[in-house]
Every structure is written in structure tokens, then in C-alpha cells.
Amino acid sequence: MKNVINPRFSAALKLSAAVSAALLTAVPAFAANETPAADAGAVPVPEAQSTNPASDTPPSDTAPSQPLAEILVRGSRLPTSLATMPQSVQVVNTRQLEQQMAITTDVQTMLANTVPGLSQSSYSTGETLLSLRGRKPVILIDGVPVTSTLNDTGRELSMISAEDISEVEVIRGSSALYGQSEGAGFINFLTKGGEQGAANFRTEVGTGVSLANPSADSLIPYFSQSAAGTLNDFDYRAGATFTSIRSLYDANGDRLPPPVGSAIENSQTASAFAKGGYNFGGDQRLEGSFYYDKEESWDRYGEINGNILTGQAAQAIPQPAAPGEVPQLNDETLANLVYAKSSLFGSSTSLRVQTYYYKSFSIFQYTAKRFTLLPPGPDQNAQTENDTHKYGARADFNTKLTFLPFDGTLLWGVDYMHDHTAAPTVDGRNFGIPQTLSSIAGFAQLQFKPIDPLTLTVGVRREHDSLEVSNFFSLFTLVTVTGGKLPYDATPVNAGFVFNLTKSLDLFGGYSQGFNIQQTSQTFRSWPVNIDLTVDKPPPNVVDSFEGGLRWHGNGVTASATGFYNKSSDAIAYSYNPAFPQDPASSFTPDRVWGVELESLYHWADKWEAGLSYAWMNGKEQTKGVWYPLQDRYIPPWTIDAHLQYGFAPGSYLRIQTLYSGSRNAFPGAAPNIFYEGQYHSFVLTDISARFDLSNIHSARIPGDITVSVSNAFNKLYFTAFSQGYNTNANYIRGPGAMLNIRYGVSY
């Protein structure tokens, strides 16, 4: 068959190439107008305490000049020096977030570009395939757990605006410091605080536009405004962002249909953030913050299903709203209050006490004939919701053990959380099982150096959970689920070491346990027979994680090589349910995941930075005594990420980054619509970005800065890893083609 090049594809590729070339040629002209300066390189040399190539600069809000109480008030439970951590910990700092924000506003894409092993984005509001080391990580904001504990909606990352984040802690594996994890780890977003000076303002405006279909419908306007400052002992920050997405287009210029259940097309997103802190008594701080995010989307377009076997992508078609359909919605509120004291009663113990309230409300897609066993008519149709109300408290005590013959610290404390989650339909019926979880836990983690090159860490957590499950009638199967109070108790432990082989080379290894309660609502909402959950109690999932590796930091290079292996006792597996094709069947099964993560970062000549990372994993699950490959929901394709950056002037740089997403065919006999058993095909994406600090132009001294980027710069036609792994014809959707993003920001 003769290959025919789509004229729109050819035009888009030429346009993308022209814009990319303009970025590349603009840099020498811009740099030629600069006055040579010692700090002309925009790439800082990595600090020795960093344990990871992503942590190449110390966060500004933890500088030594900052009062200890201000450091303590942040939601981190990590030690001051990450070099003592016996597990892989990565800190994505403000500079790296800003570099990724030049390319995208999608938080998961930002993290996937900087965190090896984290699954790629689905370009939607629902990250149901979010995976780190084969399991879903727990998402926190300033230490507040926002992951949906009782009903996994996959919406946590869509509520976060990167403008409000100072850094992101990525802690792989489990830990006594945090509870309710599947063993993948924790992603803790730490928000920005006040700044020096009475009032500092920043305004940013910009837009994205498809280069494959440069139309009004492809515009993605963006606006943000922030104010921050310090007045005596009081500091503050406030900000708001707004963005709107009409339609995304693939490399051929064809409109992309909305993914089932998580539309981002024709959406508007607004967020607001406020934080205030007060220092008093010389060593005390009180800080409060409030975060609100709302995203609303109308499905103006439906889809014609694709065909995985023939490679035909799903197509967008105009579609009016169904009778009774309402917009899809994510509405989230987080309130947080923290008190910190750097010395408790004059001792060597510091104190941090936190209380929080979190509300999450989501409306999902409208589905016709979802409940096929009900009488024919409108009752078979449904649009579902998730309504979560969560509050809790955390108390951390950090004690320096000065009475020991060697250096040591003990971090200990108590966590409490109350979570009520319901999953009704918009007309008030119970789609999922209403549940209430009360959890209380005590924890302690000791870190000490018995000899100078060796640091040991041991931790333990004792957790008691009480899950109250309501009685439930399934609209899918017309069976009764009898609820009641389900108690769970666990005592996970962790231990590890770091041994300094040389001044620059560390050997580390660790073991950790995770514990989490199953997704009872999702598992039993379409259970085939009557069941009493107080009799047939769902088992908790206990995960054992092992990892080890080497870390290098010196001579402008930071690098790490890590191998890991984890196993679970009762993970959830999903399978195709022929009786209810739109709702996969769930089962509990042991599984195993193993893999490697390699990463390096090199700085030279004060201006250049090059990075390279590789992540690969595999897994298996046991069903009726037989081991099968682990599903694509948990195992993403292997990836190589590389970037090269040139800092040609203060605050200005040119950056090229490339993702290679590899192949995986673990289910060669799986037919389309068998959930999470697709075939991954490889693809390559390249992004080009540049930032210009206009205040450094001699002839103009224009205030502000401009960032310009082209994502998917070579306009590659590809299917996202999400659509390939999900393996349904309805979600067989291509990724976005080349997109131009321009932003102008000014600080004043």
C-alpha cells in the first residue's frame, strides 16, 4: 500500500520545525547583547547534600538563614540531609518545576519528565494508571493526604497548580513516617510561602496553540497572579490561576475525543491559594493555608470508537448533552493549620502539630445503559459522583539523642484521620458503597551513625483502622452487600543503611513495609452474589519492599543506580466482566514487581547541564496458583529521558528534552476491551523550550520574562501510553501533536 502523507501533517511539521528553529536561532542573537558576567550560567552546581540528580539545588525556603520554626512548619518528615536516607528520595525543586511549566500545565507530565519510573500522563483529569514502581503512590499537599483512601478517583493531581508549589518530595517505597500506602511511595507537594519585602507581585499571561491545527478551538489561555511578602514577624502569600482548554489536536490536526470518564476538553479550571505565617517567641510559628480548585467540563464532543486491531484511532464527533446530563466536575478544598516550636521546654526536641480539613467532590461521565438488569428506561442510565470529606491531625516530635555515644535523631509522633466517602449518582442513588474510615497511628523512626561512614535507620508504625461500611444494594447485579464495622491493625516496619564508600560515593539499601485497606466500594459495587462483609472481610494489602543502589555526588555530577523488588499479599486485580463490560471485575491476588532506575546529571562550564535517566520494571500476579504478567495498570512501558540545557544569560536558557517510551507486549493473546492488557508500542517525543529574561537586554531593559516552547516539536503521530495500556476501543486515543506555548511574566 502506498504511503500518503496527510497535507495537514506536513504543514504542521513544517510550522513546528520553523518555530523550533526560531527558538534555536534566537538564543545566539539574544546572548550577543549580554554583558559577560560571572553568574551568566543559569545552571547551578549541585549541592553535596543532594541524594538525587533531580535535587541539584537546595530549596530556597530551607536556607540556613531561615528560622528553624519556619523549616519545621513545612509538611516534610524528611531529614535535613537527604544523603542519609536509605531509600530513593527525589526532590523536584522550584527551578525544575518552572522549566516544565514552560512546556505544559499538566502536573503529571511535569513529574513524569523529572521522576524516573513514574507513569506518563493520560492528558485528562483522571490518572487511573498513575503508577510508581508498579503501585499507586500516596499524594500529599504540605503533608495532608489528599489521595482518595476509600474510592480511587484518580483526580488528585488535577487539583494542583504548579504555580503554588515550591518543591515536590518523591519518596519511593513505604515508611513508618506515613500510613495507608500501597508500597509505591509518597509524593508530597510543598507549597510556596512568603518572600522578603513588604509586597512582591507577579503576573503571568500566556497561551498554548496547536501547530497542527492553529485555530481558536486549540487555544489554551493561561493567567496567574500572586502576591507575597513579609511584614515584621508576619509573612504571606496569595495567588490565583485560570486556564481554559477547548480541544486538543493530534499531529494530523484532527480533534481528539475526550477520554471516557475524565474529559479535559471544553473545560475551565480556576484555583486560589492563600497562606499566612506568624513567628513569635523566638522559636515558634503559626501558619495557616487555604487551597481551592475547581474544574468544570462540558462534553461538546463524543466519539466514534477506534479499532485497536487495525490501528484506527477513536474520532471526535459533535454530541449534544443527554437528558439529565450535567457537566463533569472536580471541586476541591483544603484548609491547613500548623504550629511549630523548635525547642520544646528548652529541650533538644522540636514539635510540629498540624490539623487539616479536605473536601473533594467529583462528577464523572454520563453513561447510557450502565445498569442493564434494571427495567428498560432512564433508570438504566447514570452519571456518577464521588463526595469525600476528610479531616485529621498530625503531631511530630524530633528529638536529638545527645545522650548516645554517637550522633542520632528520633522522629516520633501520632497521626489521626477521619474519612467519609460516598459515591452516589447525580439523581441520588448509591452507585458505590458509602464508607467511613477512622485511623489512628503512632510511629517512631531512629536514625544514627554508629561509626562515621555508616548511617542506620530503623522505624516502626502501629496503626489501627476502623472501617464502617454501609449496607448496599447493587444497581449492577441487584444483590445486597451487608456492611458493618471492619477493624484493621498493622505494624509495618522499615530499616536501612547508607555507607559512605568514598567522599563522593554512597552505598545504600533498605527494607520497608506498606499497609492499605482495599478499595471496598469499587470492588463490591458489582459483586455477583449477596455478601456480608463482616463475615467475608476484605483482606488488607501488606507490601514488602526491598531496594539498594549507589549514589554519586561530586565533580559536577550527581548520579544514582537503584534496583528494587516489592511484593504484596492481596493486591487488587481487574479483569474483563462480560456481564458488565463497563465495570471490570475485581479480585484479590498476590503480586510481585521488580525493576531498575538509573539517573545522572552533569553540570559544566557554569552554563551547561545534561541529564539522562532510564527506568524499567516488570511484574507478575498470581491467580489460582498460576503466575501471570502484571497488568498495564501497574506496569508502564520502560522509558529513557534525556535533556540538554544551555544557560546563556542570567535567568535565561535554552532546553531540549526527549522522551523515549519503550514497548511491552505481556498479553499477546488479549483481545481489545480486555482492561489493562494492551500492547505498548514505542514512540519518541521531543520538547524545545527557551526562557528570556528581558531585563538583561541592553537596548531595552524591558521588565519581565518570556518563555517559549514547542511540545512534541517534531509533531509525532502516536498513541499515548494510557490509551495503549487501557486497551479499549473507546479510549484508543492519540496524543496531542505539536503545540506552541508562550508566556510572559513580570515581577514587581
QUIURSUL-V823801 format. One record per pair of residues at least 24 apart in sequence whose ideal C-beta (glycine too) atoms are under 7 Angstrom apart, sorted by the first residue. I is the first residue (numbers start at 1). J is the second residue. D is the distance in Angstrom with one decimal. If there is no record, write none. Layout:
I:J:D  I:J:D
//
This chain:
6:252:4.9  8:212:6.6  8:252:5.7  8:253:3.9  9:251:5.8  9:252:5.0  9:715:7.0  9:717:6.9  12:211:5.4  12:212:3.7  12:251:6.3  12:253:6.1  12:715:5.0  12:737:6.1  12:738:6.0  13:714:7.0  13:715:4.6  15:211:4.8  16:211:4.7  16:710:5.9  16:713:5.7  16:714:6.7  16:715:4.7  16:738:3.7  19:211:6.7  19:710:5.3  19:740:5.7  20:688:5.0  20:710:5.2  20:713:4.8  23:654:7.0  23:688:5.5  23:690:4.9  23:708:6.0  26:690:6.8  27:648:5.5  27:654:4.8  27:690:6.5  30:692:6.0  31:648:4.1  31:649:5.8  33:697:5.8  33:698:5.2  33:699:6.8  34:649:4.6  34:696:6.1  37:650:6.5  39:650:5.9  40:607:6.8  40:649:5.8  40:650:6.1  41:606:3.5  41:607:3.6  41:647:4.5  42:647:2.9  42:650:6.5  42:651:6.3  42:652:6.2  42:653:4.8  43:603:5.4  43:607:6.2  43:608:6.6  43:609:4.3  43:645:6.3  43:647:4.7  45:556:6.2  45:603:5.5  46:553:6.6  46:558:4.9  46:601:6.9  46:603:6.7  48:553:5.8  49:81:4.7  49:82:6.3  49:83:5.5  50:82:6.5  50:553:6.3  50:558:5.9  51:82:4.2  51:83:5.2  51:85:6.0  51:89:5.9  51:551:5.6  52:89:6.6  52:90:4.4  52:91:6.9  52:558:7.0  52:560:6.0  52:599:7.0  53:558:4.5  53:559:6.4  53:560:6.8  53:599:4.8  53:600:6.0  53:601:3.4  53:611:6.3  54:90:4.7  54:91:6.5  54:92:5.4  54:96:6.5  54:114:5.5  55:82:6.6  55:90:6.4  55:91:4.2  55:93:6.8  56:558:6.4  56:601:5.9  57:93:5.5  57:95:6.0  59:93:5.6  59:166:6.3  59:167:5.0  61:166:5.7  61:193:5.7  67:279:6.2  68:283:6.9  68:342:3.9  69:279:6.4  69:283:5.6  69:284:5.7  69:285:3.9  69:340:4.8  69:341:6.6  69:342:4.9  70:279:7.0  70:285:5.8  72:340:3.9  72:342:6.2  72:350:5.6  72:352:4.9  73:277:6.9  73:285:5.1  73:287:4.9  73:338:4.9  73:340:4.3  73:352:6.7  74:142:6.9  74:190:5.6  75:140:6.6  75:142:3.5  75:143:2.7  75:144:6.9  75:188:6.2  75:190:6.1  76:169:6.1  76:188:6.5  76:190:6.4  77:177:4.4  77:396:6.5  77:411:6.5  78:169:6.3  79:447:6.3  83:498:6.9  83:506:6.6  84:447:6.2  84:455:4.6  84:498:5.7  86:457:5.1  86:496:2.5  86:497:5.5  86:498:5.5  86:508:5.1  86:509:6.4  86:510:3.9  87:172:6.0  87:173:5.0  87:496:6.1  87:510:4.7  87:512:6.9  87:547:6.0  88:172:4.3  88:547:6.5  88:562:5.2  88:597:6.8  89:169:7.0  89:170:7.0  89:171:5.3  90:115:6.0  90:170:4.3  91:167:5.6  91:169:5.7  92:167:6.2  92:168:4.2  92:170:6.9  93:167:4.8  94:166:5.4  94:167:6.2  97:162:5.3  97:165:6.1  99:655:6.3  101:162:5.3  102:689:4.4  102:691:6.4  102:707:4.1  102:709:4.8  102:741:6.8  102:743:7.0  103:687:4.9  103:689:5.5  103:709:4.7  103:711:5.1  103:741:6.5  104:711:6.3  105:222:6.6  105:243:5.9  107:157:4.7  107:160:5.2  107:162:5.9  108:157:5.1  110:162:6.2  111:168:6.8  113:641:6.4  113:657:6.5  115:170:5.3  116:597:4.6  116:599:5.5  116:613:4.3  116:614:7.0  116:615:4.0  117:595:7.0  117:597:5.2  117:615:4.0  117:617:6.7  119:636:4.1  120:636:6.6  120:661:6.7  120:720:7.0  120:721:4.6  122:259:6.2  122:720:6.3  122:722:3.6  123:248:6.7  123:264:6.7  123:720:6.5  123:735:6.7  123:736:6.4  124:259:4.4  124:262:3.9  124:263:6.9  124:264:5.1  125:155:6.2  125:158:4.5  125:262:4.6  125:263:6.9  125:264:5.4  125:295:6.4  125:330:6.0  126:154:4.3  126:155:6.3  126:261:5.8  126:262:3.0  127:154:4.7  127:157:5.7  128:154:4.3  129:633:5.6  129:722:5.5  129:725:6.0  130:154:6.4  131:634:5.5  131:636:5.6  132:172:6.7  132:184:4.4  132:185:5.5  133:172:6.0  133:184:5.1  133:185:6.7  133:564:6.0  133:566:6.6  133:593:6.3  133:595:6.8  133:617:6.6  134:184:7.0  134:593:3.3  134:617:5.7  134:619:5.2  134:630:6.8  134:634:4.7  134:635:5.9  135:182:4.2  135:183:5.5  135:184:3.5  135:634:6.5  136:182:5.7  136:184:5.9  137:184:4.5  137:185:4.9  137:186:6.1  137:187:5.1  138:178:6.6  138:180:6.8  138:181:5.0  138:186:4.8  139:187:5.4  140:186:6.2  140:188:4.4  140:189:6.9  141:189:4.9  141:191:6.9  141:291:6.9  141:334:6.1  142:190:6.1  142:191:5.7  142:289:6.8  142:336:5.7  143:188:6.5  143:354:6.2  143:394:6.4  144:334:6.3  144:336:5.9  144:356:4.5  144:358:6.1  145:417:6.9  146:334:6.9  146:358:5.8  148:360:6.8  148:388:5.9  148:421:6.9  149:180:6.0  149:419:5.1  149:437:6.0  150:419:6.0  150:421:4.1  150:435:4.8  150:437:6.0  150:520:7.0  150:521:6.3  151:386:5.5  151:421:5.1  151:423:5.4  151:432:5.9  151:519:6.6  151:521:4.8  151:522:6.5  152:519:5.5  152:522:6.7  153:362:5.5  153:386:4.9  155:330:5.2  155:362:5.6  158:295:6.3  158:330:5.7  159:293:4.3  159:330:6.4  159:332:4.2  160:189:5.8  161:241:4.8  161:271:4.5  161:293:6.9  163:224:5.0  163:226:7.0  163:239:6.3  163:241:5.3  164:191:5.3  164:192:6.0  164:239:6.1  164:273:4.4  165:189:5.2  165:190:6.9  165:191:6.2  165:192:6.9  166:190:5.3  166:191:6.5  166:192:4.5  173:510:7.0  173:512:4.6  173:545:4.3  173:547:6.1  174:492:6.3  174:494:6.4  174:512:4.0  174:513:5.6  174:514:3.5  174:543:6.4  174:545:5.7  175:459:6.6  175:494:5.6  175:512:5.9  176:443:4.6  176:444:6.9  176:445:5.1  176:459:3.2  176:460:5.5  176:461:4.1  176:492:6.7  176:493:6.9  176:494:5.5  177:443:6.3  177:445:6.0  177:459:7.0  179:415:6.1  179:439:6.7  179:441:5.1  179:461:6.3  179:463:5.3  180:439:6.9  180:516:5.2  181:514:4.4  181:516:6.0  182:514:5.9  182:516:5.2  182:541:6.6  182:543:6.0  183:514:3.5  183:543:3.0  183:545:5.0  183:566:5.2  183:568:6.7  191:273:6.9  191:275:6.4  191:289:6.4  192:237:5.7  193:235:6.3  193:237:5.9  193:275:6.2  193:277:6.5  194:228:5.2  194:229:6.1  194:230:5.2  194:235:2.8  194:236:5.4  194:237:5.5  194:277:6.5  195:228:4.3  195:229:6.0  195:230:6.8  196:230:5.9  197:229:5.5  197:230:6.6  198:229:5.0  198:231:5.9  199:227:6.4  199:229:4.5  200:228:5.1  200:229:5.5  200:747:6.7  201:227:5.2  201:747:7.0  201:748:5.3  202:226:5.0  202:745:6.3  202:747:4.6  203:745:6.8  203:746:5.7  204:743:5.8  204:745:4.0  205:744:5.8  206:741:6.7  206:742:5.4  206:743:3.2  206:744:6.5  207:742:6.4  208:739:5.3  208:740:6.7  208:741:4.5  209:739:6.9  209:740:5.3  210:249:4.3  210:737:6.3  210:739:5.5  211:715:6.8  211:737:7.0  211:738:4.1  211:739:6.4  211:740:5.5  212:249:5.2  212:250:6.8  212:251:5.4  212:252:6.7  212:253:4.3  212:715:6.1  212:737:3.7  212:738:5.9  213:249:4.2  213:253:3.9  217:246:4.6  217:247:4.8  218:247:6.3  218:249:5.6  219:246:6.8  220:244:6.8  220:245:5.3  222:743:6.9  233:278:5.9  233:279:4.5  233:280:6.2  234:276:6.9  234:278:5.2  235:277:5.1  236:275:6.8  236:276:4.6  237:275:4.8  238:273:6.9  238:274:4.6  239:273:5.1  240:271:6.7  240:272:4.7  241:271:5.1  242:270:5.0  243:269:5.2  244:268:4.8  248:736:4.8  249:736:6.7  249:737:5.8  250:717:6.4  250:734:4.1  250:735:6.9  250:736:6.6  250:737:5.1  251:715:4.6  251:716:6.1  251:717:4.1  251:737:3.5  251:738:6.9  252:717:6.3  255:301:6.8  255:316:4.3  256:316:6.4  256:733:5.9  256:734:6.4  256:736:6.9  257:301:6.0  257:302:7.0  257:303:3.5  257:314:5.1  257:315:6.4  257:316:4.0  257:733:6.1  258:299:5.6  258:301:6.5  259:731:5.5  259:733:6.1  260:365:6.2  260:730:5.2  260:731:5.5  261:364:5.3  261:365:4.7  263:297:4.7  263:299:5.4  263:328:5.4  263:365:6.9  264:297:6.5  265:297:6.8  265:301:6.6  266:297:5.8  266:298:5.0  266:300:5.0  267:295:5.8  267:296:6.4  267:297:3.7  268:296:5.9  269:295:4.2  270:294:5.6  283:341:5.9  283:342:4.2  283:343:5.4  284:340:6.9  284:341:4.9  285:340:4.9  286:339:5.4  287:338:4.8  288:336:6.8  288:337:4.9  289:336:4.7  290:335:5.3  291:334:4.3  292:333:5.3  293:332:4.9  294:331:5.0  295:330:4.5  296:327:5.0  296:329:5.2  297:327:6.0  297:328:4.6  298:327:5.0  303:730:6.8  305:729:4.2  305:730:5.2  306:729:5.2  306:732:3.5  307:729:6.0  308:672:4.2  308:727:6.8  308:729:6.0  308:732:5.4  309:672:6.3  313:732:6.1  313:733:6.4  313:734:4.9  314:730:6.5  314:732:5.2  314:733:5.2  322:366:5.2  322:368:6.9  325:366:4.2  325:383:6.1  326:363:6.2  326:383:6.6  326:426:5.9  328:363:5.5  328:364:6.3  328:365:6.3  329:362:6.4  329:363:4.2  330:362:5.1  331:361:4.5  332:359:6.9  332:360:4.9  333:359:4.6  334:358:5.0  348:399:6.2  348:400:4.1  348:402:5.7  349:397:5.5  349:398:6.7  349:399:4.4  350:398:4.7  351:397:5.9  352:396:4.3  353:395:5.0  354:393:6.5  354:394:4.5  355:393:4.6  356:391:6.5  356:392:5.9  357:391:4.6  358:390:4.5  359:388:6.9  359:389:5.5  360:388:4.4  361:387:5.3  362:386:4.6  363:426:6.6  367:582:6.3  370:582:6.1  371:475:4.4  371:476:6.1  373:477:6.8  373:478:5.3  374:475:6.6  382:425:4.7  382:431:6.5  383:425:6.3  383:426:4.7  384:423:6.5  384:425:5.4  384:431:4.5  385:423:6.7  385:424:5.5  385:425:6.9  385:426:6.1  386:421:6.9  386:423:5.3  387:421:6.9  387:422:4.9  388:419:6.7  388:421:4.5  389:420:5.0  390:417:6.7  390:418:6.9  390:419:4.5  391:418:5.5  392:416:5.3  392:417:3.7  392:418:6.3  404:448:6.7  406:448:5.9  406:449:5.4  406:450:5.6  407:448:6.5  407:449:4.9  408:446:6.6  408:447:6.6  408:448:3.3  409:447:5.4  410:444:6.4  410:446:5.2  411:445:4.9  412:443:6.6  412:444:4.0  413:443:6.1  414:442:5.3  415:441:4.8  416:440:5.0  423:521:5.6  429:475:6.4  430:472:6.1  431:475:6.7  431:525:6.8  432:521:3.7  432:522:6.8  432:525:4.9  433:469:5.9  433:470:6.2  433:472:4.5  433:481:6.4  433:483:7.0  433:520:6.1  433:521:4.4  433:524:6.2  433:525:6.4  434:470:4.2  435:467:6.3  435:468:6.7  435:469:5.3  435:470:6.9  435:520:6.2  435:521:6.3  436:468:4.4  437:465:6.3  437:467:5.2  438:466:4.8  439:463:6.6  439:465:4.6  440:464:5.6  453:499:5.8  453:500:4.1  454:497:6.4  454:499:5.3  455:497:6.7  455:498:4.5  456:497:5.3  457:495:6.7  457:496:5.0  458:495:4.7  459:493:6.6  459:494:4.6  460:491:6.6  460:493:4.9  461:491:7.0  461:492:5.3  462:491:5.2  463:490:5.2  463:515:6.5  464:489:5.3  465:517:6.1  467:517:6.0  469:520:6.1  469:533:5.5  474:525:6.1  474:526:6.1  474:527:6.5  476:525:6.5  476:526:3.8  476:580:5.4  476:583:6.2  477:526:5.6  477:527:6.5  477:528:5.6  479:527:6.2  479:528:7.0  479:529:5.9  479:530:5.0  480:530:5.1  481:524:5.2  481:527:6.2  481:531:5.7  481:533:6.5  482:532:4.1  482:533:6.5  483:533:5.7  484:533:6.5  484:534:4.0  486:533:6.4  486:534:6.8  486:537:5.6  488:517:5.9  488:540:5.2  490:515:4.0  490:540:6.5  490:542:7.0  503:554:7.0  504:552:5.8  504:553:5.8  504:554:3.4  505:550:6.5  505:552:5.4  506:550:6.9  506:551:4.5  507:550:5.9  508:548:6.7  508:549:6.2  508:551:6.5  509:547:6.9  509:548:3.6  510:547:5.8  511:545:7.0  511:546:5.5  512:545:4.9  513:542:6.6  513:543:6.7  513:544:5.7  514:543:3.9  514:545:6.8  515:540:6.1  515:542:5.7  516:540:6.9  516:541:5.4  518:572:6.2  519:572:6.3  522:586:6.5  523:572:6.6  523:586:4.2  526:577:7.0  526:580:5.5  526:583:4.9  539:570:4.4  539:588:6.0  541:568:5.5  541:569:6.1  541:570:4.8  541:571:5.7  542:568:6.9  542:569:4.6  543:568:4.6  556:602:6.0  556:603:4.6  556:604:5.7  557:600:6.7  557:602:5.1  558:601:5.0  559:599:6.5  559:600:3.9  560:599:5.3  561:598:5.2  562:596:6.8  562:597:4.7  563:596:5.1  564:594:6.7  564:595:5.9  565:594:4.4  566:593:5.2  567:592:4.9  571:621:7.0  573:621:5.6  573:631:6.9  574:631:6.8  574:633:6.6  574:675:5.4  574:676:6.0  576:673:6.7  576:674:4.6  576:675:5.8  581:673:6.7  584:675:4.6  589:621:5.0  589:622:5.6  589:623:5.7  590:621:7.0  590:622:4.7  591:619:6.1  591:620:6.6  591:621:4.0  591:630:5.7  592:619:5.9  592:620:5.4  593:617:6.1  593:619:4.0  593:630:6.6  594:618:6.3  607:646:6.0  607:647:4.7  607:648:6.9  608:646:5.9  609:645:4.4  610:644:5.2  611:642:6.7  611:643:4.8  612:642:4.9  613:641:4.7  614:640:5.2  615:639:5.4  629:666:3.6  629:667:6.5  631:676:3.9  631:677:6.1  632:676:4.8  632:677:6.6  632:678:5.7  632:725:3.2  633:676:4.1  636:721:6.1  637:661:5.1  637:662:4.8  637:663:6.6  637:664:5.2  637:680:4.1  637:721:5.6  638:662:4.1  649:693:6.5  649:696:5.3  650:693:6.2  650:696:6.0  651:693:3.4  651:696:6.9  651:705:6.5  652:691:5.6  652:692:5.3  652:693:4.9  652:696:6.9  653:690:6.9  653:691:5.4  654:690:4.8  655:689:4.9  656:686:6.8  656:688:5.3  657:687:5.1  658:684:6.6  658:685:7.0  658:686:4.7  659:685:4.8  660:684:5.2  661:721:5.8  670:727:6.7  672:727:6.3  672:728:6.8  672:729:5.4  673:727:7.0  673:728:5.1  673:729:6.3  674:727:6.0  675:727:6.4  676:725:6.3  676:726:6.6  676:727:6.4  677:727:5.5  678:724:4.9  678:725:5.0  678:726:6.5  678:727:3.3  679:724:6.6  680:721:6.3  680:724:5.2  680:725:6.4  681:724:6.3  683:716:6.2  683:718:4.0  684:716:6.6  685:712:5.3  685:716:6.1  686:713:4.9  686:714:5.7  687:711:4.9  687:713:6.2  688:713:4.8  703:746:5.3  704:744:6.0  704:745:5.9  704:746:3.6  705:745:5.3  706:743:6.9  706:744:5.3  707:743:4.7  708:742:5.4  709:741:4.7  710:738:5.9  710:739:7.0  710:740:5.6  711:739:4.9  711:741:6.8  712:736:6.4  712:737:5.9  712:738:4.9  712:739:6.6  713:738:6.1
//
